[in-house]
Amino acid sequence: MSDTTPAPTPQPADLADRAAALDAADDLAELRERFTLPEGVVYLDGNSLGALPAGVAATTADVVARQWGELLIRSWDESDWWTAPERIGDKIAPLIGAAAGQVVVGDSTSVNLFKALVGAARLAEPGRTRLLVDAATFPTDGYIAASAARMTGLEVVPVDPSAARAIGEDTAVVLLNHVDYRSGRLHDLPALTAAARAAGAVTVWDLCHSAGALPVGLDEHGVDLAVGCTYKYLNGGPGAPAYLYIADRHQAAFDSPLPGWNGHADPFAMTPEFAPADGARRGRVGTPDILSMLALEAALDVWDGVSVEAVRAKSLALTDFFLACVAAYVPRGRVEPVTPAEHAHRGSQVSLRTENAREVMGELIARGVIGDFRAPDVLRFGFTPLYVGFADAERAARTLGHIFG
Ligand SMILES: *Cc1c(COP(=O)(O)O)cnc(C)c1O
């Protein structure tokens, strides 16, 4: 092929036609009907707060009016409230490549990070001194890691997750974000987990920006511990409880730093001594937040019959198409993609660096395109393949072009 003739710049009509064709050929397009979305809005912030699944409102109303209002305390048994953390964990498990019995739902991601990191330090071989944390981590992970390290006598070492060589004989624990929240970069979970295992270190993966958007394969790759939130790509609702994964092989030795009575082997025996429950249940702490938890359970129904592989394929097609539309519509030099172009390194968002990012995002939102802004200069566009289509991507890029036009 000649490399001297530049391809003609696509025109808006071409890209709009292309979007319509891609939407028409999209097997996942009908899943949008499983959500309640406002008319006229392009929602590209599902990596911060997922959209509302259609079944949640009715379930929540029933939980409040009947389960709580009528059955009262009987609902802990009769409405299966007590076992919700494990039951919903088992519903999340296939989405992150985990067999049943290893995921427990409850508390925030921050709290689960604390359990996982101190638990990991207690699982690590004695004599190891370092807790590796990715240098660009979401702040809460870094804050919690610093405290966990202080409590367990480890030293926090910031690392670049593309450099597996930082993992060595003195590494006790490695905490990494699967997808970087700011740049959208996907880190190599299989290779980094393998490197950590080879060095004898315990891995903790934060799946906040990958679960529900791409295959994770926790069991397949031998991850030790993982945490993630459910209000992003899992659409569980604002403040929905997070989850903790404890691999089968570590469950008997996992020693939670928050051994609340819900994680006791026999909570209603009310014994003065703590005896941990078997399985992932020992990751529980106190009484679960049932209203949020059952809203999450209903939200997870949107995954019935959906494969994460198909979601990943559409996510990459959407972000490819959005990047092509941005290149065609936005005047040269006004935005710079921060998210890697290579599929192997791309999560399910596109981050664009630009001047006045806060104002630009404000303008976009005023024109019905909702993304978000991360200081100091990043526009973030999250693509949730369950409810975002190619026409949405085209309109978002076209609107961005108008703002710069
Ligand atoms: C969203 C996110 C969190 C959120 O933690 P909360 O305790 O739910 O507020 C933590 N870590 C990462 C990497 C995130 O993306």
The ligand as a MOL file (V3000), in Angstrom:
LIG
                    3D

  0  0  0     0  0            999 V3000
M  V30 BEGIN CTAB
M  V30 COUNTS 15 15 0 0 0
M  V30 BEGIN ATOM
M  V30 1 C -13.7810 3.9620 42.1750 0
M  V30 2 C -12.5410 3.4200 42.8140 0
M  V30 3 C -12.4550 3.2620 44.2070 0
M  V30 4 C -13.6000 3.7040 45.0760 0
M  V30 5 O -13.4650 3.3630 46.4040 0
M  V30 6 P -14.7070 3.5580 47.3780 0
M  V30 7 O -14.2520 3.0350 48.6580 0
M  V30 8 O -15.8670 2.8370 46.7650 0
M  V30 9 O -15.0300 5.0090 47.4210 0
M  V30 10 C -11.3080 2.6860 44.7270 0
M  V30 11 N -10.2820 2.3080 43.9280 0
M  V30 12 C -10.3400 2.4730 42.5900 0
M  V30 13 C -9.2100 2.0180 41.7420 0
M  V30 14 C -11.4620 3.0440 42.0080 0
M  V30 15 O -11.5060 3.2140 40.6890 0
M  V30 END ATOM
M  V30 BEGIN BOND
M  V30 1 1 1 2
M  V30 2 1 2 3
M  V30 3 2 2 14
M  V30 4 1 3 4
M  V30 5 2 3 10
M  V30 6 1 4 5
M  V30 7 1 5 6
M  V30 8 2 6 7
M  V30 9 1 6 8
M  V30 10 1 6 9
M  V30 11 1 10 11
M  V30 12 2 11 12
M  V30 13 1 12 13
M  V30 14 1 12 14
M  V30 15 1 14 15
M  V30 END BOND
M  V30 END CTAB
M  END
